[in-house]
Amino acid sequence: MLVEGDIRGVVICDFDNWQCLAGYEGWLTKEEMVGGGFLSSGVLIETAEIGIVHYALPDDEIALVARAEADPHP
């Protein structure tokens, strides 16, 4: 994914489909966060430059660069 201009990142959680990459399962929770509420929609994208970014709604600035291949040996 390209986010915020030319910064590359990886979608680590998809809250609309309640899925995440292995190792990020802790983000899929209905427990209240500091300040109230919980992440229930959108995606989390991890980048090296700006860390983890949450997009609650579709954003025209995000562009798919490549789709990860499914692991044939889950």
C-alpha positions, -999 to +999 in steps of 0.1 A: +000+000+000+011+036-006-001+060+021+005+096+027+022+103-006+050+077-013+052+061+021+048+023+018+030+001+043+013-032+049-023-037+060-020-055+093-057-055+103-089-052+085-116-045+110-145-046+085-137-083+079-123-089+114-090-103+100-053-095+107-019-108+099-004-134+122+011-117+152-013-088+152-043-107+167-042-085+198-056-056+178-088-075+171-106-068+204-138-054+217-122-041+248-125-004+254-094+017+244-080+045+264-103+075+258-132+052+250-144+031+221-127+004+201-115-001+166-144-015+147-140-004+111-113+004+085-078-008+084-045-005+103-015+000+080+021-004+094+048+017+079+085+021+087+084+059+084+053+069+104+044+037+124+009+023+125-019+044+110-056+037+113-079+046+084-116+043+096-129+052+061-117+047+026-091+073+016-083+083-020-046+088-009-042+050-003-031+029-033-026-008-036+009-016-048+009-054-045-013-081-029+004-107-007+002-142-019-018-166+003+003-190+023-002-225+007+007-241+041-014-224+068 
